[in-house]
């Protein structure tokens, strides 16, 4: 039965080694917890960035729609100005042709 007991020095050595191992494991747990905390913060930043990009995409889409609408309005306004200019040129040309034709007919004695 005497061989079932540990010597005090063996027990103290075992206890010291276990204490070192427990401290090493606790340090490792702390390092891993710090890494997890950092990863969680990074994930939060990535999530915030993703939400911001999504909101930006929606705003850009709305802006593109608004620009298309403004482009249509500008084309309509430009067409009106061009249409007015063509009418003016047509009236001037008609007046000039009418005046020239009247002059020619008058010169030939056909005018009234």
TORFI-781324 format. One record per residue (C-alpha): chain; x, y, z; residue in one letter; residue number from 1. Coordinates in steps of 0.2 Angstrom, whole numbers. Layout:
<pts>
@ch = A	px = X	py = Y	pz = Z	aa = A	i = NUM .
...
</pts>
This chain:
<pts>
@ch = A	px = 0	py = 0	pz = 0	aa = X	i = 1 .
@ch = A	px = 14	py = 12	pz = 2	aa = X	i = 2 .
@ch = A	px = 17	py = 12	pz = -16	aa = X	i = 3 .
@ch = A	px = 0	py = 20	pz = -19	aa = X	i = 4 .
@ch = A	px = 5	py = 37	pz = -12	aa = X	i = 5 .
@ch = A	px = 15	py = 50	pz = -21	aa = X	i = 6 .
@ch = A	px = 30	py = 58	pz = -13	aa = X	i = 7 .
@ch = A	px = 27	py = 76	pz = -8	aa = X	i = 8 .
@ch = A	px = 41	py = 82	pz = -21	aa = X	i = 9 .
@ch = A	px = 32	py = 73	pz = -35	aa = X	i = 10 .
@ch = A	px = 15	py = 81	pz = -30	aa = X	i = 11 .
@ch = A	px = 23	py = 98	pz = -29	aa = X	i = 12 .
@ch = A	px = 31	py = 96	pz = -46	aa = X	i = 13 .
@ch = A	px = 15	py = 90	pz = -54	aa = X	i = 14 .
@ch = A	px = 6	py = 104	pz = -46	aa = X	i = 15 .
@ch = A	px = 18	py = 117	pz = -53	aa = X	i = 16 .
@ch = A	px = 18	py = 110	pz = -70	aa = X	i = 17 .
@ch = A	px = -1	py = 110	pz = -70	aa = X	i = 18 .
@ch = A	px = -1	py = 128	pz = -64	aa = X	i = 19 .
@ch = A	px = 10	py = 132	pz = -79	aa = X	i = 20 .
@ch = A	px = -1	py = 123	pz = -91	aa = X	i = 21 .
@ch = A	px = -17	py = 131	pz = -84	aa = X	i = 22 .
@ch = A	px = -9	py = 148	pz = -85	aa = X	i = 23 .
@ch = A	px = -4	py = 144	pz = -103	aa = X	i = 24 .
@ch = A	px = -21	py = 139	pz = -108	aa = X	i = 25 .
@ch = A	px = -29	py = 154	pz = -99	aa = X	i = 26 .
@ch = A	px = -17	py = 165	pz = -109	aa = X	i = 27 .
@ch = A	px = -22	py = 156	pz = -125	aa = X	i = 28 .
@ch = A	px = -40	py = 159	pz = -121	aa = X	i = 29 .
@ch = A	px = -37	py = 177	pz = -119	aa = X	i = 30 .
@ch = A	px = -28	py = 179	pz = -135	aa = X	i = 31 .
@ch = A	px = -42	py = 170	pz = -144	aa = X	i = 32 .
@ch = A	px = -55	py = 180	pz = -136	aa = X	i = 33 .
@ch = A	px = -46	py = 196	pz = -141	aa = X	i = 34 .
@ch = A	px = -45	py = 189	pz = -159	aa = X	i = 35 .
@ch = A	px = -63	py = 185	pz = -159	aa = X	i = 36 .
@ch = A	px = -67	py = 203	pz = -152	aa = X	i = 37 .
@ch = A	px = -57	py = 210	pz = -166	aa = X	i = 38 .
@ch = A	px = -65	py = 199	pz = -179	aa = X	i = 39 .
@ch = A	px = -83	py = 204	pz = -173	aa = X	i = 40 .
@ch = A	px = -78	py = 223	pz = -174	aa = X	i = 41 .
@ch = A	px = -72	py = 220	pz = -192	aa = X	i = 42 .
@ch = A	px = -88	py = 211	pz = -196	aa = X	i = 43 .
@ch = A	px = -98	py = 225	pz = -189	aa = X	i = 44 .
@ch = A	px = -88	py = 238	pz = -200	aa = X	i = 45 .
@ch = A	px = -90	py = 227	pz = -215	aa = X	i = 46 .
@ch = A	px = -109	py = 226	pz = -212	aa = X	i = 47 .
@ch = A	px = -110	py = 245	pz = -210	aa = X	i = 48 .
@ch = A	px = -100	py = 247	pz = -226	aa = X	i = 49 .
@ch = A	px = -111	py = 234	pz = -235	aa = X	i = 50 .
@ch = A	px = -127	py = 244	pz = -230	aa = X	i = 51 .
@ch = A	px = -119	py = 261	pz = -235	aa = X	i = 52 .
@ch = A	px = -114	py = 254	pz = -252	aa = X	i = 53 .
@ch = A	px = -132	py = 247	pz = -254	aa = X	i = 54 .
@ch = A	px = -139	py = 264	pz = -250	aa = X	i = 55 .
@ch = A	px = -127	py = 272	pz = -262	aa = X	i = 56 .
@ch = A	px = -133	py = 261	pz = -276	aa = X	i = 57 .
@ch = A	px = -151	py = 265	pz = -273	aa = X	i = 58 .
@ch = A	px = -147	py = 284	pz = -273	aa = X	i = 59 .
@ch = A	px = -136	py = 282	pz = -289	aa = X	i = 60 .
@ch = A	px = -151	py = 272	pz = -297	aa = X	i = 61 .
@ch = A	px = -163	py = 286	pz = -292	aa = X	i = 62 .
@ch = A	px = -151	py = 299	pz = -299	aa = X	i = 63 .
@ch = A	px = -149	py = 290	pz = -316	aa = X	i = 64 .
@ch = A	px = -168	py = 290	pz = -317	aa = X	i = 65 .
@ch = A	px = -169	py = 308	pz = -313	aa = X	i = 66 .
@ch = A	px = -155	py = 312	pz = -326	aa = X	i = 67 .
@ch = A	px = -164	py = 302	pz = -339	aa = X	i = 68 .
@ch = A	px = -180	py = 312	pz = -336	aa = X	i = 69 .
@ch = A	px = -170	py = 329	pz = -337	aa = X	i = 70 .
@ch = A	px = -162	py = 323	pz = -353	aa = X	i = 71 .
@ch = A	px = -179	py = 320	pz = -360	aa = X	i = 72 .
@ch = A	px = -185	py = 338	pz = -354	aa = X	i = 73 .
@ch = A	px = -169	py = 346	pz = -362	aa = X	i = 74 .
@ch = A	px = -172	py = 337	pz = -379	aa = X	i = 75 .
@ch = A	px = -190	py = 343	pz = -379	aa = X	i = 76 .
@ch = A	px = -185	py = 361	pz = -375	aa = X	i = 77 .
@ch = A	px = -171	py = 360	pz = -389	aa = X	i = 78 .
@ch = A	px = -184	py = 353	pz = -401	aa = X	i = 79 .
@ch = A	px = -196	py = 367	pz = -398	aa = X	i = 80 .
@ch = A	px = -182	py = 380	pz = -401	aa = X	i = 81 .
@ch = A	px = -177	py = 371	pz = -417	aa = X	i = 82 .
@ch = A	px = -195	py = 370	pz = -422	aa = X	i = 83 .
@ch = A	px = -198	py = 389	pz = -420	aa = X	i = 84 .
@ch = A	px = -182	py = 392	pz = -429	aa = X	i = 85 .
@ch = A	px = -187	py = 382	pz = -444	aa = X	i = 86 .
@ch = A	px = -204	py = 390	pz = -444	aa = X	i = 87 .
@ch = A	px = -196	py = 408	pz = -444	aa = X	i = 88 .
@ch = A	px = -184	py = 402	pz = -458	aa = X	i = 89 .
@ch = A	px = -199	py = 395	pz = -468	aa = X	i = 90 .
@ch = A	px = -209	py = 411	pz = -466	aa = X	i = 91 .
@ch = A	px = -194	py = 422	pz = -471	aa = X	i = 92 .
@ch = A	px = -190	py = 410	pz = -486	aa = X	i = 93 .
@ch = A	px = -209	py = 411	pz = -491	aa = X	i = 94 .
@ch = A	px = -209	py = 430	pz = -490	aa = X	i = 95 .
@ch = A	px = -193	py = 431	pz = -500	aa = X	i = 96 .
@ch = A	px = -199	py = 419	pz = -514	aa = X	i = 97 .
@ch = A	px = -216	py = 428	pz = -514	aa = X	i = 98 .
@ch = A	px = -207	py = 445	pz = -516	aa = X	i = 99 .
@ch = A	px = -196	py = 439	pz = -529	aa = X	i = 100 .
@ch = A	px = -210	py = 431	pz = -539	aa = X	i = 101 .
@ch = A	px = -220	py = 446	pz = -537	aa = X	i = 102 .
@ch = A	px = -206	py = 457	pz = -544	aa = X	i = 103 .
@ch = A	px = -203	py = 445	pz = -559	aa = X	i = 104 .
@ch = A	px = -222	py = 445	pz = -563	aa = X	i = 105 .
@ch = A	px = -223	py = 464	pz = -561	aa = X	i = 106 .
@ch = A	px = -208	py = 466	pz = -572	aa = X	i = 107 .
@ch = A	px = -216	py = 455	pz = -585	aa = X	i = 108 .
@ch = A	px = -232	py = 465	pz = -584	aa = X	i = 109 .
@ch = A	px = -242	py = 451	pz = -577	aa = X	i = 110 .
@ch = A	px = -243	py = 459	pz = -560	aa = X	i = 111 .
@ch = A	px = -259	py = 468	pz = -555	aa = X	i = 112 .
</pts>
